[in-house]
């Protein structure tokens, strides 16, 4: 009887796989990377001293047709280096990270659910040319703020309008609970960092739009977050606008971001405001070699801090493309960096220099 049950289970499993494969196209992709960072610092600026590590990301994607004529796409990332959402504790990271479900009635519209996917205003978070990582993520040591969104490390749903202008994309995302963690269940109520029922959760929406008329790409985004955990909590507003011109061998762009408040649950008495300006350029020296440089400046003011000099961040990247494998070396110099933390003032003479060597293999 036991053997018969096992055989029946095996048959049903195979039948299920055959049925699923008939309805969906499933692909597996991802990458493995290794990096070495070394640097020095003055004051309490953050810099890496001979740090070495790696990251592996595996993406499983399924897509196909629905019986009502719509199409769907769903994917799940398995990430060895999930970094939380800016609000929760580092112990609540989860390798079942970025994921999404998209439902499309036609090529111009889609509905979506996502955790950590690039939707809403996040589509405009980086609107300047980059060679490897975005500016704030190159080393994670500069102290630069960036556009605040509601999808990074968060559960959100919304809609998109595609082909709204030349290569246009309008994306709206709403997050009803910014404290929900990666493993928050689809079949349970409260499961969050700062939330215990029936305390009201922080919520927010984010809108992004990008359009590419000819060689110019324009991207803009706005986010509003309603903080509800504390009567004196400070709501957050973030706005960004960037423009990039792309030619055959080079690209150049500029972006301004203004944040009033933070994604973290700060009170009004501790509020900060950041204005970040970035100019970036990339140059394709050959089929294999690409160069990139960026300059960023951040002005920080706050209710409870003494305004310091502007943070200035210089970055240079050299990447060598070998097809599925990319080797790169990057250098970052951050001057007048804030003490590491959410709402610290920039400080004169608090500097950090970091060099990073990385190899990334895609599959």
N, C-alpha and C positions, 0 to 999 in steps of 0.2 A: 504493500500500500504506500509505503514511504517513497519507494522508487517511482511509482506511478504519479504521486503528487509532485515529485521533483520534475519528472518529465513533462507533466502538464504545465507546471509553472514555467519551465524553459520554453515550451511551445508558445505559451501566451506572451512571454517576453519578446520572442522573435517576431511573433505576429504584430505586436505593438510597435516594434521598431520598423517593420516593413510598412505598416500603416502610416506611421509618422513620417518616414522618408518620402512617402508618396505625396504628402501635403506640404513638406517644408524642405528647404535647402539648408543644410547645417554645415558650417565651416568653423574651423579652429585656427586661430592665429595668435600672435603675441610677440614677446621679446624677452631676452635676458640681457642684462647689462651689469657691468662692474665699473666702479669708480674709485679713484684715489684723490683725496683732497688734503692740501697742506697749506698752512698760512700762519700769520701772526697778527697780533692786535695790540692796541694801546688802550688803557682805561678798561671799561667794562663792555667794550664792543665784542661781538661774538665772531670767532673765527675758528676754523678747523685746524687741528694740529695732527697731521698724519692720520687722517680718518680714511678707512677703507670699508667698502661695503658693496652690496649688489641689490638688484631688484629683478623679480620675475613677474611678468604679467601674461596671463593666458585669457584670451577672449573667445567665448563660444557664442556663435551667432546663428540664429535661425530666421528664415523669412519664407514667405509663400503667399498664396491666394486664399481668400475667405469665400465662403459659400454665398455671401451677399454681393460679391463683386469687388470688395475692398481688398487691400493687401495689408500684410502685417510684417513687422520686423521686431525681434527681441534679441537681446544679448546680455551676457553676464561676464564680468571680469573677475578673475582670481588674481589678487595682487598681494605680493609678499611685503609690500611697503605702504599699506594704507595708512594715511596720516591724520585721520579724524576730520572734524568739520569746523574747527575754530571755536567750538563751544564745549564739546564734551571732553572727558578725561582720556588721556592717551591709552589707558587700559581698556577702553571700549572700542579699539580698532578691530576690524574684522576683515579677513582676506576675501570674503564675498563682497567685493566693493562695487564699483560702477556697474550699473545695470539699467535697462530701459525696455519699455514696450511701446511700439508705435503702431497706430492704426490709421490707414490712409484711404479715403474714398477715391482719390485721384492723385495725380502728380503735383497738385498745387496746394493741398491741405493735409495736415496730419494732426492727430491727437496723440498725446504721449503721457506716460508715467516714467519717472526716472529716479534713481538714487545716484547722485554724483555725476550725472551726465551733463554734457555741454548744451544747455538750453537756456531760454530767457536771456537776461542781460549778459550771461557768461559768454555768449557768442561774440561779444565786443570787448571782453576783458583784455585780450591782447590784440591790438589793432596796428601794431608796428611789426616790421619784419624781424624774425628771429632765426637763428641757425640751428640751435639745439633746443634748449628750454626757454621758457618765457623769462622776462627780466627778474622778477622776484624769486623765481624758482631755480635760478642758475646755481646758486650755492645755499640759499636759505639763510645767509648770514648778513645780508646788507641792511636789514631793518626797514626796507621799503614796504609801504602799504600798497595794495592794489585794489581794483574795483571789487566792491562787495556784491555778492550774488546770493541767491537762495537755493541754488542747486548743488554747489560744492559741498560734499559731505552731508547732503540733505535729501529728503524725500519730497518730490514735487510732481505736479501734473499740470498740463496746459495744452496749448495748441500752437501750430506754426502755419504761416502762410508763405509758400515758396513762390519763386518767380515773381515777386512783388518788386518790379523794376529789374534792370539787368543783373542777372545772378543774385536777385534779391532774396533775403530771408528775414521774415518778421517772426519773432519767437516770444511767447508769453508763458511765464512759469509762476505757479503759486505754490507756496509751501505753508501748509496749515500748522505745522509744528516743527520749528527749527531745532528743537532739542531731541527729536526722535533720532535714535542711533541706527547704525547700519543693520543690526539684527532685529529692529522693531518688526513685529509680526503683522501680517495682513489679516490675521484672525483674532487679535487681542487688542485691548484698549491701551492704556498708558504704558509706555516702555521707553523712558527717556532720561536724560541726564539730570536736568533741573526740574523735571515735571513729576509730580505725584498727584494722582487724581484727588480732588477735582480742580487743581490749580490750573488756571488758564495758560496755554502755551503761547510762546512768541510765534508770530506768523509774519509772512511777508510775500511780496510779489516782485518780479523782475521782468523787464521788457528789453529786448535787444533787437536791433535792426542793422543789417549790413547790405550794401549794394555795391556793385562793381561796374560803373560806366566806363568802358574802355580800360585803360591801364591804371585807373584810380579806384581804390577801394575805400569806402567810407563806412565806419562802424560806430554806433552809438548805443548806450545802454543806460537804464535808470533802475534803481532798486529802492524799495521802501520796506522797512521792517518795523513792525509794531511790537515793542517789548512790553510784556504784560505781567512779569513775575514780581515786579516791585512797583509801588505807586510812584516812586521817583526815578524809575528806569528811563533811560534816554533812548528814544526811537532813533533809528539809523536811516540816513539817506545817502545814496551813492550815485554819482553821475560820471559818465565817461564819453569821450569823443576822440576818435582817431582817424587819420587819413594816411594811406600808403600809396605811393606811386611805384609801379613795377615795370621795368624794362626787360630786355632779353638777358642782360648780364648782371643787372643790379636792381635793388629796391631800396627806397628810402621812405621813412614815415615819421609821424609825430603824433603824440597822444597826450591828452590832459584828463586826469581823474580827480574828482573832488569827493571826499568822504566827510560827512557830518555824523559822528557817532561811529560805533563799531558793531561787528556781528556779535561780539561778546556782550554779556548782559551788564553794561556799565550804568551807573546812576548819573543823573544830570550833573552832580557836583564833580564827577570825574571825567566828563566828556572831553574828547579831543576832536580836532578837525585837521584833516590832511589834504594838501593839494600836491599832486604828483604830476610832473611833466617829464616826458621821455621822448628823446630823438634817437632813431635807430637806422642803421643802414647795413645792407648785406651785398656782397659782391661774389659772383661766381667766377673764380679765377681760371678754372678749367672744368672739365667734365667731372673730375673727382673732388676738387678742392673748392671750398666755400669759406669766405671770411665774413665776420660780422662784428660790428661795434655798436655800443649803445652808451648814451649818457642820460642819467636820470637825476632829477632834483626834487626833493620833497620838503615842503614847508609844513611844520606842525605847530599848531596852537592848541591851547586847552584851558579849561576852567581852573584846574588844579595844578598846572605845571607852568614853569617859567619858560617862555619861548627861547629856544636856542638857535644857533645858526642852521641854515638849511642843510639837510643831508644831501651829499653829492655822491653818486655811484657811477663809476666808469667800468665798462665791461668790454672784453675782446674775446672772440671765439674763432678758432680755426678747426674746420671739420674736413675729414678725408673720407669720401664715400666709396666703399668697395662693393656696392650693390646691397646685399642683405646686411652687411656689417658696416658700421660707421664708427670711426675713431676720431676723438676730438680732444682739444686742449683749450681751456678757458681760463681767463684771469679776471679777477674782480677787485676793485679798490673802492672801499666805502669810507667816506670822510664825514666826521661829525655824526656818527651813528647813535641812535638811541640805545640806552641800556636795554638788554633783551627783555621784552615784555610788551603787553598790549598797549599801554597808555603812558609810556615813558617819553620824556623830553629828549630831543636831539642835544648832543653835548659836544662842544668844541674840543678838538684834539682826541676824540674817541673814535679811532680809526681801525679798520680791518682790511687786510689783504689776503686773498685766497686764490690758490691755483688748483684747477681740477683737471684730471685726466680721466677720460671715460671711453669704454668700448661697449657698443650696443649691437647685439645680434638679433635681427628680426626673423620670424618664421611664420 
